[in-house]
């Protein structure tokens, strides 16, 4: 039976005391049900936030403090690095490291991404688990369909649930899934105090997305594997990055001008940002990330369209027949 959207902001006390729900900044029935469903998928206790960035910020504020250091995977989503630059004004330090190897010693939090966006590297999860610091794994691109990081020794799973989990480009929402109940309690306390909880309508849309997650991701993976293989054989493509699963890949063309020509030359594949939706999209990441990425790098997120039609569209933009 579909879960109703409960938009209430307050609920009556029970015998003079707050019940399970009293004020929507703490939680609400629809949010709680979406958290239960996602927690079950990832094998931990889930909390929803107003966006992926809100989830990232809340994790950092809950478990870091001035003079603490976070080790961040090189090539991870650039917005995470930008956030830690912002927090440097409060004394939080950030060092980058190659996540295909062990994290550096002497850090207080390890932050990896599986796979990284847009370089698609995978973290050495056994090396992360062996490190004494807590480990956060951003598993936005893998989803619980392909990876359950808590089973590999991570302490937290982060999702920009806007992407594959919700899956339809109509819900801005983030999530953290905690391995330890005490960590979930601390994060819930901070969320209650600071307010970045997800809205009930968004939680309902996330529930809708989770119901089709497995079939969507399977189709997107099949399509991405096919497109990656074809791109590797195209003379205009220098490098293809794809971890072998999921609907996200990136590839390099000659330069920034060529990348602009390709991203504006497709018709079926939309030229827009983000990833994980049912429609395919492509964009040159240099506009956002600058010298951090090759000028000709294009990020491609595959949707549910016919793979042959997607390839024909992409091939035309690349200068094929």
Secondary structure, 3 states (H helix, E strand, C coil): CCCCCCCCCECCCECCECCCCCECCCCCHHHHHHHHHHHHHHCCEEEEECCHHHHHHHHHHHHCCCCCEEEEECCCCHHHHHHHHHHHHHCCEEEEECCCCCCCCCCCEEEEECCCCCCCCCCCHHHHHHCCCEEEEECCCCHHHHCCHHHHCCCEEEECCCCCCCCCCCCCCEEEEECCHHHHHHHHHHHHHHCCCCCHHHHHHHHHHHHCHHHHHHHHHHHHHHHHHHHHCCCCCCEEECCCCCCEEEEECCCHHHHHHHHCCCCCCEECCCCCCCCCEEEECHHHHHHHCCCCEEEEECCCCCHHHHHHHHHHHHCCC
